[in-house]
Every structure is written in structure tokens, then in C-alpha cells.
Amino acid sequence: MSACRRKGPDLWSRSLRYLALTGWLLLVCAFFVLDYAKPKVETFFERVYDIRLHQQWDMDLAQYILWLMVLGLVLSIVGLVINAKRNRRRTDQWRLSLIFLGIISLAGMVLYFVNFS
């Protein structure tokens, strides 16, 4: 009789779901911050009512985008390390959500440095 057999997902395996969820929420927040940081496009109403819009990137907000992407990448890497350690059974799978989160976060960081360096 072995006491080490897993009967279901353990704490580490369940934590993968929360790491992925938190990482994706950070990514969604980064997209909202991106919308506020980018230069605004002048429309008909802004011209008619002479409303001034900022024409440059808000670099303070752009730095928040970078840090959100870094946090997303860190959560992805931590999750993938946990996934690698817990991936022993034939039925265990790699979390594609964490892989895509890491790829998108890394791509966002590269775009940040290409555009703002």
C-alpha cells in the first residue's frame, strides 16, 4: 500500500490554474493601460469642439505596461517550472495557457524595447 499515490490534482497542480489566471489578468490590464498610454487619434468631434488630445505616448503608463509584461512572463515561467516538476503521469499535460502567456508577454517586452529604445 503506497501513501504517495496521487488521487487527484495536488496543491501544486491546482496552483497552475491560479498562476495562469493571474498572468492573463495582468495581460488584460496591460492592454487597458496600453489604450490610455497611446497617442489619441483626432476625430470629427475633437476638431469641432477644439478638444486637445495628447499626441505622444505617455511614457509613465508605458513603463507600467512593461512591468505587467515582465510579471506575466515571470508567472508563466514559474508555472511552467511547476508543470515540469509535476508532469510525471501519462495523463499529465503541459499547460498551453502558460506557454502562450509567456510567448505573448515576451513579445510585448520585445515590442516595448523596439519602439521605446
Residue, then its C-alpha position, 0 to 999 in steps of 0.5 A: m500500500s503506497a501513501c504517495r499515490r496521487k488521487g487527484p490534482d495536488l496543491w501544486s497542480r491546482s496552483l497552475r490554474y491560479l498562476a495562469l489566471t493571474g498572468w492573463l489578468l495582468l495581460v488584460c490590464a496591460f492592454f487597458v493601460l496600453d489604450y490610455a498610454k497611446p497617442k489619441v487619434e483626432t476625430f470629427f468631434e475633437r476638431v469641432y469642439d477644439i478638444r486637445l488630445h495628447q499626441q505622444w505616448d505617455m511614457d509613465l503608463a508605458q513603463y507600467i505596461l512593461w512591468l505587467m509584461v515582465l510579471g506575466l512572463v515571470l508567472s508563466i515561467v514559474g508555472l511552467v517550472i511547476n508543470a515540469k516538476r509535476n508532469r510525471r503521469r501519462t495523463d499529465q499535460w503541459r499547460l498551453s495557457l502558460i506557454f502562450l502567456g509567456i510567448i505573448s508577454l515576451a513579445g510585448m517586452v520585445l515590442y516595448f524595447v523596439n519602439f521605446s529604445 
